[in-house]
Amino acid sequence: LTLDLSSAQTFTCTVDEAINKVKLTNLPSEGSSFTIKFLQDTTGYAVKSPSGATGITTFYNADDDAIELMWPAGGVIPTVTTGAGKSDIYSFRTFDGGSTFYGIVGGQNFG
């Protein structure tokens, strides 16, 4: 999954196959944020990191370099809901031009 941060600040991703990597392009030069809604199709697929860890543990830039992703509660990584027709909402913020992002769960298992 590739998100172009110059094109929008909100994204809806219909998950119709497994997502194993989230790439961010056109990173901001300063502080910025974006929100993504993962909407499962009628099957329900996993969203995870290349390491196989469930959930999004890191982002990657256009050069495929890892971007640090921090989660609250001591780094507890949320598991993206896989139920058919369900959706999760996550927001991410950077304060340093995209070197580090902070993730917040907006809600899970909607629908």
C-alpha positions as CSV (number, residue, x, y, z in Angstrom):
1,L,0.0,0.0,0.0
2,T,1.5,3.4,-1.0
3,L,0.0,6.7,0.3
4,D,1.0,9.9,-1.4
5,L,0.9,12.5,1.4
6,S,0.9,15.4,-1.1
7,S,-2.5,14.2,-2.5
8,A,-4.6,14.1,0.6
9,Q,-4.8,14.0,4.4
10,T,-7.5,11.3,4.6
11,F,-7.4,8.0,2.9
12,T,-9.8,5.0,2.6
13,C,-8.2,1.7,1.8
14,T,-10.5,-1.2,0.8
15,V,-8.5,-4.2,1.9
16,D,-9.1,-6.8,-0.8
17,E,-5.8,-8.6,-0.4
18,A,-3.2,-8.9,2.4
19,I,-1.2,-5.7,3.0
20,N,2.3,-6.4,4.1
21,K,3.9,-2.9,3.9
22,V,2.7,0.7,4.0
23,K,4.9,3.1,2.0
24,L,4.6,6.9,2.4
25,T,5.6,9.2,-0.5
26,N,6.0,12.9,-0.6
27,L,6.7,13.2,3.1
28,P,6.0,16.7,4.6
29,S,9.0,19.0,5.2
30,E,7.5,19.9,8.7
31,G,4.8,18.8,11.0
32,S,1.8,17.1,9.4
33,S,-0.9,14.5,9.9
34,F,-3.0,12.0,8.0
35,T,-5.8,9.6,8.7
36,I,-6.5,6.2,7.1
37,K,-9.6,4.1,7.2
38,F,-9.0,0.4,6.5
39,L,-12.3,-1.1,5.1
40,Q,-12.3,-4.9,4.8
41,D,-14.0,-6.4,1.7
42,T,-16.3,-9.4,2.0
43,T,-13.4,-11.7,2.8
44,G,-11.3,-9.9,5.4
45,Y,-7.5,-9.8,5.0
46,A,-4.6,-9.1,7.3
47,V,-2.7,-5.7,7.5
48,K,0.7,-6.3,8.9
49,S,4.4,-5.4,8.6
50,P,7.0,-7.2,6.5
51,S,8.4,-8.8,9.6
52,G,5.1,-10.7,9.9
53,A,4.1,-8.8,13.0
54,T,0.3,-8.2,13.2
55,G,-0.5,-4.6,12.7
56,I,1.6,-1.7,11.4
57,T,4.9,-1.6,13.2
58,T,6.6,0.8,10.8
59,F,6.2,2.8,7.6
60,Y,8.6,3.0,4.7
61,N,9.6,6.0,2.5
62,A,9.9,6.0,-1.3
63,D,13.5,4.7,-1.0
64,D,12.2,1.7,1.1
65,D,13.9,3.0,4.2
66,A,12.1,2.4,7.5
67,I,10.3,5.3,9.2
68,E,9.9,5.0,12.9
69,L,6.3,4.6,14.1
70,M,5.4,5.1,17.7
71,W,2.2,3.8,19.4
72,P,0.8,4.8,22.8
73,A,0.5,2.6,25.9
74,G,4.1,1.5,25.8
75,G,4.2,0.7,22.1
76,V,1.1,-1.6,22.0
77,I,0.6,-2.2,18.2
78,P,-3.1,-2.4,17.4
79,T,-4.3,-5.4,15.3
80,V,-6.2,-4.3,12.2
81,T,-9.7,-5.8,12.3
82,T,-10.0,-8.6,9.6
83,G,-13.8,-9.2,9.8
84,A,-15.6,-9.0,6.5
85,G,-17.1,-5.5,6.0
86,K,-15.5,-4.1,9.2
87,S,-13.4,-1.0,9.3
88,D,-10.7,0.6,11.5
89,I,-9.6,4.2,11.6
90,Y,-6.0,5.3,12.5
91,S,-4.4,8.8,12.6
92,F,-0.7,9.5,12.3
93,R,1.2,12.7,13.1
94,T,4.8,13.8,12.5
95,F,6.5,16.7,14.2
96,D,9.9,16.3,12.4
97,G,9.2,16.2,8.7
98,G,8.4,12.5,8.5
99,S,11.4,11.0,10.4
100,T,9.0,9.7,13.1
101,F,5.2,9.2,13.1
102,Y,2.9,8.8,16.1
103,G,-0.1,6.6,15.7
104,I,-3.5,7.0,17.4
105,V,-6.4,4.5,17.1
106,G,-9.5,6.5,16.1
107,G,-11.7,3.4,16.4
108,Q,-11.8,-0.3,15.5
109,N,-14.3,-2.9,14.4
110,F,-16.8,-0.4,13.0
111,G,-19.6,-1.8,10.9
